[in-house]
Amino acid sequence: MDPMHAWLAAAAAERTHTGLIRSTDIHRNPRFRAGSLDLASNDYLGLSSDPRLRAAAIVAVERYGAGAGASRVVTGTTECHAELETQLARLTGQPACLVFSSGYAANIGLLTALGDPDTLLVSDAHAHASLIDGARLSRSPVAICPHADLVALERLLRERAQPRAVVVVESLYSVLGDATDLRRTAALCARHDALLVVDEAHGIGVAGDGRGAVHAAGLAGAPHVTMTATLSKALGAQGGAVLGPPLLREHLVNTARTFIFDTALAPAAAAAAAAACRLIAAEPARVADLHRIAAVIAEAAGVPRAPGAVQSIPATSAAQAAAATARLGDDGIVVGCFRPPSVPDGISRLRLVARAGIDPERAAHAARLAARRARAEGPA
Ligand SMILES: Cc1ncc(COP(=O)(O)O)c(C=O)c1O
């Protein structure tokens, strides 16, 4: 075996040994299994299959074709992209918006465009991989702040040597489901002349009346607060965005490599996401229903209610989490299984995601079963 294949085989053997194998198995997808209950996907408002999103995507495909064909700065910008940026800015109360081909690309594009050796980048210890990668690529000195520790954050900002600073948090964290205290964090940033970047991947369509946590905290449009979003969770489509001042948008168009050197978001995804923005603004009852289901899940599972859609049930071990997930799957209940190294606190867990439109009794039954199996000491 050549050295590269030998190395790949050794890495695969190690994964098998530790039981930490990821899979793209199509049969795990609840969309292909009639009657199963999906508590794993991030389609928080159930919009990905909404007829109005589908219709908007079809109109865009018929008008512009299946792909954008080029970067936004070449010929990739269509009316769908412009309309999406208008709708996203309107929904979140932000002055300007720039759409990327994914939330991952938006985070990397923003942090690399803001970073340089004179800018300290302070990232929360639980930040998503896309923020970690953006920080690594940014050419900035990077400090990792203990999770949600405002005292440590204050010290890092006060003692920095760099003239500029960027603080990176998520509004709602994706694995544990906890929220950042945005008002206090933003006030701290303002006191220390730092820009606060809030990743609203799990906040948009969920926090407040669906306009996101930045808006709910009264920070939309604040010059020292910028947000990023994904269009692939509550918005039911695909893509990502950065929202903030027009000057920042202009800077990104000219410097963000994941914007300039990336083919534009497919017009169908842009049109579907724009339709989702209109729906969220017009139908806040969906968001209220999502929160009702989240409360039902937390209560039935016997865990504290996390503020967003994600409710997290600690398991007795990584093996127990995996076995419980598999057995729930056999029973038609699809949940997320998170084990080290994908859990920031090292505790393996089942991740149950509330979604608008789920039958509350079914959700409660599934959550009770999941909690019993996650906590069992023996076979799940
Ligand atoms: C917090 C957070 N940021 C960014 C992303 C990336 O978004 P996307 O899936 O649109 O690339 C995700 C999830 O996938 C996420 O959970």
The ligand as a MOL file (V3000), in Angstrom:
LIG
                    3D

  0  0  0     0  0            999 V3000
M  V30 BEGIN CTAB
M  V30 COUNTS 16 16 0 0 0
M  V30 BEGIN ATOM
M  V30 1 C -23.5810 28.0710 14.2270 0
M  V30 2 C -23.4660 27.7040 12.7870 0
M  V30 3 N -22.8620 28.5640 11.9500 0
M  V30 4 C -22.7250 28.2820 10.6470 0
M  V30 5 C -23.2070 27.1110 10.1170 0
M  V30 6 C -22.9850 26.8310 8.6600 0
M  V30 7 O -24.1250 27.1180 7.9080 0
M  V30 8 P -24.3580 26.3990 6.5060 0
M  V30 9 O -24.8900 25.0470 6.8070 0
M  V30 10 O -25.3230 27.2850 5.7970 0
M  V30 11 O -23.0460 26.3300 5.8220 0
M  V30 12 C -23.8700 26.1920 10.9610 0
M  V30 13 C -24.4530 24.9310 10.5170 0
M  V30 14 O -24.3830 24.2690 9.6670 0
M  V30 15 C -23.9920 26.4910 12.3300 0
M  V30 16 O -24.5860 25.6420 13.1710 0
M  V30 END ATOM
M  V30 BEGIN BOND
M  V30 1 1 1 2
M  V30 2 1 2 3
M  V30 3 2 2 15
M  V30 4 2 3 4
M  V30 5 1 4 5
M  V30 6 1 5 6
M  V30 7 2 5 12
M  V30 8 1 6 7
M  V30 9 1 7 8
M  V30 10 2 8 9
M  V30 11 1 8 10
M  V30 12 1 8 11
M  V30 13 1 12 13
M  V30 14 1 12 15
M  V30 15 2 13 14
M  V30 16 1 15 16
M  V30 END BOND
M  V30 END CTAB
M  END
